[in-house]
Amino acid sequence: MQPSLACALAFGADGPRVAMCVYDFRVGHTHPLLAFVGAHGVTDLATRYWPPVYAVCCLTPLPSELITVLFIAASLFHFAEDGGANGSVALHSFVGVVWLWLGSQRALELMLAYLAFVHTPAHYARCYHRRRWCALTLAGAATAIAAAAVAARPLGTVRVSHAVQRLVVAHVVCEWCAGTSVT
């Protein structure tokens, strides 16, 4: 059963029990975009921050509700790098409205489109301007591998689980660290 946006906001609303805000996304024809977007996180490996950041973000015991709150807050913070705080709030608000009106699948497709056509290219541009050549090389290799993998075996459904949400939070923290100091 798909959680609704109300689940994400109301924590424990009455109704069928589902894991706290785990999102299922039917990938379909968007699998090349998902490969492109998913590979951009590998740029973290070119920072000195990733081992401790990923260890803390992925191994610290946290309630599922808090993981989802951190995931949403990290997304708001991270996308502010692309279009400012107001742009990030506007995007997330619009996606929330789409979720309510058209369902989680359409909202997740919209977010994937944003990630593929705005965020990931902007992320690579930031890496370029910060002269993070190793990060860009790793991302290029990861993108080629991910594209080959989904071409060989297309994905059906991707679950944005709490483990995936933790990885996103770790990515945001790593990129914040990389952007605030010389790596």
N, C-alpha and C positions, 0 to 999 in steps of 0.2 A: 504494500500500500504506500502510495506517495505521501510524504508529509506536506502540509500546506504551509504557506507563509505564516499563518496564524500559529502553527506549531513552533516555528522558529522564533516567533515573538512572544508567545504566551507560555512557553515551557510547561508542559504537562496539562494542556487543555484536555478536557474529557473527550473520549472517543477511542478508536482502536489504538492499541499500543504499538508504537513503532520506535525504532532506535532514535534517540534524540537527534533529529535533524540530520539524517543521512539522506543524501539526494541521489536518486537513480536518474541517469541520463542515457536515453536511447541514442546511440551515436549515429547510426545509419550512414548517410552519405557524407557526414561531416568528419569522418575519421582522419582525412589528411590535415584538417585544421587542428584537430585534437593532438595529432602527432607534433605539429609545428609548435603549438602552444605549450604542450607538456615538456618539450625539450628545452625550453628557455630557462627552466630552473637549474639546469646543469651549470649555468654560469657561476653559481654559488661555489662550486668546487675550485674555482680560481681565486678564492679569497682565503685568508688565513682564519676567518671566523667560522667557517662551516662546521668543523668538528664539534666545538663546544655548543654552538647555537643549535645544531640539529640534535645533539644529545639532550640538551635541556628541553627543547620543544617537543621532542618525540618520546622521551622517557619519563618525564615528570608526571606522576599520577595526578589526573585531573578529572572532575566529573564531566560527562559528555556535554551537558548544557554549557559549561564554561568553554570547552573546546570550540563549540559552534559560535559562541559570542566572540571569542578571540579570532576565529576565522573571519567573521564578518567585519570586525574592527580592523583587522590586518588588511582586508580587501579595501575598505574605505581609505585607510591610510596610504596604502601602496598605489592605488589608482589616482590619488591626489598628485603623485609625481607626473602623471600624464596630462591632467587638465585642471590642476588646482583642487583645493578642498571643495569648493562649490560644484565643480564639475563632477567630482567623485560622488558627492551626495546626490546630485541630480541623476547621475547614471544609476546608482543603486536604488533610488526612489522609483525611477522609471521601470527598472527591472522588477521591483516589487509590485508595481501596478500591473505589469504584464503577467506576473505570476498569479496574481489574484484574478485577473480577467481571462487569461488564456491558458493558465496552468503552468506547472513547473517545467515541463518539457520546452515550451516556447521561451520561457525566461532563461533557461539554461542555454538554449540555442543563441539567444540574444547576447548573453554574457560571453559565450564562446566566440561569437562574431567580433565583439569588442576586443577580446583578448587577442584574436588572430590579426585583426586589421588595424588596431590602435596600440594596445598595450605592448605586445611582443615587439613590433617594430620600434616603438619608443624605447623599450628596454634595451634593445640592441644599439640604438642611437646613443643612449646614455653610456653604455659600455664603450662604444667607439670614442666618444668625447672624453671619457675618463682614461682612454688608452689601455683598456682591459683586453689586450690582444689574445691572451690565453683563454679568457672567458668566451670570446667570440669564436675561437677555434674549437673549443669544447662544444659550444652550442651548435656550430655547423656540423660537427661529427654526430652529435646526439640527434639532430634533426634528420640527417641522412639515415641513421640506424632506425629511428622511430618510423620514418616514412616507409622504409623497406619492410619493417615488421608489420605495419598495418596494411600494406599492400599484399603481403603474403597471407595474412590472416586478419581480415577486417574485424573490428570490434563490434559487439552487439550493444551491450549496455555497460556503462562505466558507473561505478558507485563512488560518489564523493563521500567516502567514509570519514570517520573521525581520524583515522590514520592519515588519509589524504589531506584533511583539513590541517592537521599538525604540520605536514610537510609544507603546505602553503604558508602557514605562520612562520616557519623556520626560514623559508625563502625570503619573506618580507623583512625579517630581522637581519638576515645576511646582507640583503641589498641595502638596507638602511645603514648598516655598519660600513659597507663598501663605499657608499656615497658620502659618508661623513668624515672619512679619513683616507689617506693615501694607502693603497694596498700594494 
